[in-house]
């Protein structure tokens, strides 16, 4: 499964700088609004030391990490829901993403213009929230109108759908996002086809100056307080630091640079791990001489569903899975050794895949 995250935020908050650092793509980074006109797409490999350790044992021809696709979307301004700035384009691009990385400026710099004249992360967050909520409200009202016509035919499903959409409408009109609406997981299906923007999970990336990269600052504290009741991730990242790291060629140079700053890992690692946690994702591995590879799945997936991530035929014709836990594989150093001491298990269709499982699927189509 391909994970796609959209980077959003007001103009001049550091979105494109961060995007360049994360993906090594070359979105234009300039000190004026809308420097990113077209959405830029970059691919980031998911950092996972377990893949490296498995590869040391197997010594495969090819190593393939999981990836996250990052879409850098044009800056948003007030009125985007009504077509202001690049609003319509922004809103269309964000609909296709799995999650939103909302970059918020949490640093002072007189040389970098703020589109609203001052640094205020809570206000900035609310501007984008409002534009997305207004767009969702329009989508909900259109579907309510459609379902209202079906009610006349005594369609029970349509009636329930209408009740749920009215809940969404009231929630959005109160200035709250769809993800926090008092609607059951089962009933959320009634809004699935209109792809509500504020239903998407959000990771707030607080873009700070170098000295605030470890403990944050007053702006980060203010944002944390503002989102404490949301089901969202908040992380600290310095786009400027990430840009410098991206310029360093070797792993040792990057590690030394981080150590000098008192950091133990790049911000990109924290960001991706935050996205995985937000989306309730896990990783399993396939390991053979031809390739050692990591695969991304949703937690709770069964063995056939996990097999389907490789190819739909694997799921359709699933017979069983051979499973070795990551720790057993690392301890015993080979599949053969694991098999010899009974650490290779045969699992059927009901098996729920665990994070770190090393798997081989048997199927027949």
matplotlib code that plots the C-alpha trace (Angstrom):
import matplotlib.pyplot as plt

x = [0.0, 1.3, 1.1, 0.6, 0.8, 0.1, 2.2, 0.0, 0.3, 0.1, 2.6, 6.1, 5.9, 8.7, 6.7, 8.8, 12.1, 11.0, 9.7, 13.1, 14.9, 12.6, 12.5, 15.5, 13.1, 13.5, 10.4, 11.2, 11.8, 11.4, 10.5, 7.1, 3.6, 2.8, 6.4, 5.0, 2.5, 2.1, 2.0, 5.4, 5.6, 8.6, 9.2, 10.9, 12.2, 10.9, 13.8, 13.7, 16.9, 15.3, 15.5, 19.2, 19.7, 17.8, 19.8, 23.1, 22.0, 20.4, 22.8, 20.2, 20.7, 18.2, 17.0, 13.7, 12.4, 8.8, 8.2, 6.0, 4.9, 4.9, 2.9, 3.9, 0.7, 0.4, 0.1, -3.3, -4.8, -8.1, -10.9, -9.5, -12.8, -14.3, -11.5, -9.2, -5.5, -4.9, -7.7, -9.5, -6.3, -5.1, -8.4, -8.5, -4.9, -5.4, -8.4, -6.3, -3.9, -4.1, -3.0, -2.2, 1.1, 0.3, 3.4, 3.1, 5.6, 6.9, 10.0, 10.8, 12.7, 12.3, 13.8, 11.0, 7.7, 4.6, 1.5, -0.5, 2.2, 3.0, 3.9, 0.8, 0.6, -2.8, -4.3, -2.5, -3.9, -7.4, -7.2, -6.5, -9.0, -11.7, -11.1, -11.2, -14.3, -16.1, -15.2, -16.5, -19.7, -20.4, -19.8, -22.1, -24.9, -24.7, -25.1, -27.9, -29.7, -29.3, -30.4, -33.4, -34.8, -34.4, -36.2, -39.4, -39.0, -38.8, -35.2, -34.2, -30.4, -30.9, -32.8, -30.0, -27.4, -29.3, -29.4, -25.6, -24.9, -27.0, -24.7, -21.7, -23.3, -24.0, -20.5, -18.8, -21.0, -19.8, -16.2, -15.0, -13.5, -15.2, -12.7, -14.1, -17.8, -19.9, -20.4, -19.7, -17.1, -19.9, -21.9, -18.9, -19.5, -22.2, -19.7, -16.9, -17.8, -17.5, -13.9, -14.2, -10.9, -11.2, -11.9, -8.2, -5.8, -3.4, 0.2, 1.1, 4.8, 6.0, 8.8, 11.2, 14.6, 17.7, 17.9, 14.3, 14.8, 15.0, 12.6, 10.4, 9.4, 6.4, 4.9, 5.0, 3.5, 0.6, -0.1, 0.0, -2.5, -4.8, -4.9, -4.9, -8.4, -7.8, -6.8, -3.7, 0.1, 2.3, 6.0, 8.9, 11.0, 13.4, 13.2, 16.5, 18.3, 16.7, 17.9, 21.5, 21.3, 20.1, 23.3, 25.6, 26.7, 27.6, 25.7, 28.6, 28.6, 24.9, 25.2, 28.0, 26.0, 23.0, 25.2, 26.6, 23.1, 22.1, 19.7, 19.6, 17.8, 16.7, 13.4, 12.3, 12.5, 10.3, 7.9, 7.5, 7.2, 4.6, 2.6, 2.7, 1.4, -1.3, -2.5, -2.2, 0.3, 2.7, 5.5, 6.2, 9.1, 9.8, 13.4, 15.1, 18.3, 16.6, 15.2, 14.7, 11.8, 9.5, 5.8, 3.4, 0.0, -2.7, -2.5, -5.1, -4.7, -5.0, -2.4, -4.4, -4.9, -1.2, -0.4, -2.7, -0.5, 2.1, -0.4, -4.1, -3.6, -1.8, -4.9, -7.4, -5.5, -4.1, -3.3, -1.1, 1.8, 5.1, 5.9, 9.1, 9.2, 11.8, 13.6, 13.8, 15.2, 17.9, 18.8, 19.0, 20.5, 18.7, 15.3, 16.7, 17.8, 14.4, 12.7, 14.9, 13.9, 10.3, 10.4, 8.9, 5.1, 2.4, -0.5, -3.9, -6.4, -7.3, -3.8, -3.4, 0.0, 2.3, 4.7, 8.1, 6.9, 9.1, 6.7, 6.5, 3.1, 1.8, -1.0, -2.7, -4.6]
y = [0.0, 3.4, 6.0, 9.6, 12.6, 16.2, 19.0, 22.0, 25.4, 29.1, 30.7, 31.2, 28.8, 26.6, 24.0, 23.9, 24.0, 21.1, 19.2, 19.7, 18.4, 15.4, 14.2, 15.9, 17.1, 20.7, 22.6, 26.3, 27.8, 31.6, 34.4, 35.2, 33.5, 30.8, 29.9, 26.3, 26.7, 23.0, 20.3, 18.6, 15.0, 13.4, 9.9, 9.3, 5.9, 4.8, 4.6, 1.1, -0.3, -3.8, -3.9, -3.3, -6.0, -8.6, -7.6, -8.2, -11.8, -12.6, -10.6, -10.2, -8.9, -6.1, -4.2, -2.4, -0.2, 1.0, 4.5, 7.5, 9.8, 13.5, 16.0, 19.7, 21.7, 25.4, 27.7, 28.5, 31.9, 33.1, 32.6, 29.5, 27.7, 30.4, 30.2, 32.9, 32.5, 29.0, 27.7, 25.4, 23.8, 23.3, 21.7, 19.4, 18.2, 17.4, 15.2, 12.3, 12.1, 9.7, 12.2, 15.9, 17.2, 20.7, 22.8, 25.7, 28.5, 28.6, 30.8, 34.5, 35.9, 39.5, 38.4, 36.0, 37.7, 36.3, 36.5, 37.8, 40.1, 38.3, 34.8, 33.2, 29.4, 29.1, 31.7, 30.1, 26.7, 28.1, 29.8, 26.5, 24.7, 27.2, 26.9, 23.1, 23.1, 25.5, 23.3, 20.2, 22.0, 22.7, 19.0, 17.8, 20.2, 19.0, 15.4, 16.3, 17.8, 14.6, 12.3, 14.5, 13.5, 9.8, 10.1, 10.4, 6.8, 5.5, 4.5, 3.5, 3.7, 7.2, 8.3, 7.2, 8.8, 12.0, 11.9, 11.3, 14.1, 16.5, 15.7, 16.5, 19.7, 21.0, 20.0, 21.8, 24.9, 25.1, 25.5, 21.9, 19.4, 16.3, 13.9, 14.9, 14.7, 12.5, 9.9, 6.1, 4.5, 2.5, 5.6, 7.4, 5.4, 7.8, 10.5, 8.4, 9.2, 12.9, 12.7, 15.2, 17.1, 17.5, 13.8, 13.1, 12.6, 15.5, 15.7, 19.2, 19.9, 22.9, 24.5, 26.0, 27.7, 25.7, 26.5, 25.3, 22.0, 19.9, 21.4, 23.7, 27.2, 29.4, 29.0, 25.2, 25.3, 27.5, 25.1, 22.1, 23.7, 24.6, 21.0, 19.0, 17.7, 16.7, 13.3, 14.5, 14.2, 17.2, 17.2, 19.6, 19.9, 22.5, 22.8, 24.7, 21.9, 19.3, 21.3, 21.3, 17.5, 16.9, 18.5, 16.1, 13.1, 10.5, 8.9, 9.6, 13.3, 13.5, 11.7, 14.0, 17.0, 15.8, 15.0, 18.5, 19.8, 17.4, 15.5, 11.7, 11.4, 13.5, 15.2, 13.2, 10.0, 11.5, 12.8, 9.4, 7.5, 10.1, 9.5, 5.7, 6.1, 8.5, 6.2, 3.0, 1.4, -1.4, -3.1, -6.7, -8.1, -10.6, -11.9, -13.9, -14.0, -12.0, -9.3, -8.2, -5.8, -4.0, -3.7, -1.3, -2.5, -1.3, -2.8, -5.5, -6.9, -10.6, -12.7, -12.8, -9.0, -8.5, -10.8, -8.7, -5.7, -7.5, -8.6, -9.1, -12.7, -13.5, -12.6, -14.3, -17.6, -17.5, -20.9, -20.2, -18.1, -19.0, -16.6, -15.9, -13.1, -10.5, -11.1, -14.9, -14.3, -11.9, -14.2, -17.5, -15.8, -17.8, -19.1, -22.7, -22.3, -20.9, -23.8, -26.3, -25.2, -24.6, -20.8, -20.8, -21.0, -21.9, -19.5, -19.5, -17.0, -15.7, -14.8, -11.1, -9.9, -8.4, -5.5, -7.0, -10.4, -12.0, -13.7, -16.0, -16.7, -19.8, -19.3, -20.8, -19.0]
z = [0.0, -0.9, 1.9, 0.7, 2.9, 1.9, 3.3, 3.9, 5.6, 5.0, 2.6, 4.0, 6.9, 5.6, 3.7, 0.5, 2.5, 4.5, 1.4, -0.3, 2.7, 3.1, -0.5, -2.1, -4.7, -5.9, -5.1, -5.4, -2.0, -2.0, 0.3, -1.2, -1.2, -3.8, -4.6, -5.1, -7.9, -8.9, -6.3, -6.1, -5.3, -3.6, -2.3, 1.1, 2.1, 5.5, 8.0, 9.6, 11.1, 11.1, 7.3, 7.5, 10.1, 8.1, 5.0, 6.8, 7.5, 4.1, 1.9, -0.8, -4.4, -3.7, -0.6, -0.9, 1.9, 2.3, 1.0, 1.8, -0.9, 0.0, -1.9, -1.4, -2.0, -2.8, 0.2, 1.5, 2.3, 3.8, 1.3, -0.3, 0.1, -2.1, -4.7, -3.2, -4.0, -5.3, -3.1, -5.5, -6.7, -3.1, -2.0, -5.0, -4.4, -0.7, -1.3, -2.5, 0.4, 3.4, 6.0, 6.3, 7.6, 8.6, 8.8, 11.2, 11.7, 15.2, 14.8, 14.7, 11.7, 10.5, 7.1, 6.4, 5.7, 7.4, 5.1, 8.1, 9.5, 12.7, 14.1, 15.7, 15.3, 16.8, 14.4, 11.5, 12.3, 12.6, 9.2, 7.5, 9.7, 8.7, 5.0, 5.1, 7.3, 4.9, 2.0, 3.9, 4.9, 1.2, 0.4, 3.2, 2.2, -1.4, -0.3, 2.1, -0.8, -2.9, -0.1, 0.7, -2.6, -1.8, 1.5, -0.4, -1.6, 2.0, 1.6, 5.2, 4.3, 2.9, 6.0, 8.3, 6.0, 6.2, 10.0, 10.1, 7.6, 9.7, 12.6, 10.4, 9.3, 12.8, 13.9, 11.0, 11.5, 15.1, 13.8, 14.4, 12.1, 10.8, 12.5, 15.9, 15.0, 17.3, 14.6, 15.0, 12.8, 11.2, 10.3, 8.9, 5.7, 4.8, 4.2, 2.8, -0.8, -0.4, 1.0, 3.8, 4.2, 7.9, 8.4, 7.5, 10.3, 11.0, 12.1, 13.2, 12.3, 14.3, 12.3, 14.8, 14.8, 15.5, 19.2, 19.8, 17.9, 21.1, 23.6, 21.5, 22.5, 23.5, 20.0, 20.3, 23.8, 22.5, 19.7, 22.0, 24.3, 21.3, 19.9, 23.2, 22.6, 19.0, 17.9, 16.3, 16.5, 17.3, 16.6, 16.5, 13.4, 12.0, 8.3, 8.3, 10.1, 7.8, 4.8, 6.1, 6.8, 3.3, 1.9, 3.8, 1.7, 4.3, 7.1, 9.5, 8.6, 9.2, 12.5, 13.7, 12.7, 14.7, 17.7, 17.6, 17.9, 20.7, 18.4, 18.1, 14.8, 11.8, 11.9, 8.9, 10.9, 13.6, 11.0, 9.3, 12.5, 13.6, 10.4, 10.9, 14.4, 13.3, 10.6, 12.8, 10.4, 10.8, 8.9, 7.9, 5.9, 3.2, 3.1, 0.4, -1.6, -4.4, -2.2, 1.4, 1.5, 4.0, 3.4, 5.0, 6.3, 8.7, 12.1, 12.5, 9.0, 8.6, 6.7, 3.5, 3.6, 4.2, 1.3, -0.9, -0.4, -2.5, -5.1, -5.2, -6.4, -3.2, -1.2, -3.5, -3.6, 0.0, 1.4, 4.4, 5.6, 7.0, 9.8, 11.8, 14.4, 13.8, 17.1, 16.4, 12.9, 14.3, 17.2, 15.1, 12.0, 9.3, 8.2, 8.3, 11.9, 12.9, 11.1, 12.9, 16.4, 15.7, 15.4, 11.9, 12.3, 9.8, 10.1, 8.4, 7.2, 10.6, 11.7, 12.5, 11.3, 13.9, 13.4, 12.4, 11.2, 8.5, 6.2, 3.2, 1.5, -0.1, -2.6, -5.5, -8.2]

ax = plt.figure().add_subplot(projection="3d")
ax.plot(x, y, z, "-o")
ax.set_aspect("equal")
plt.show()
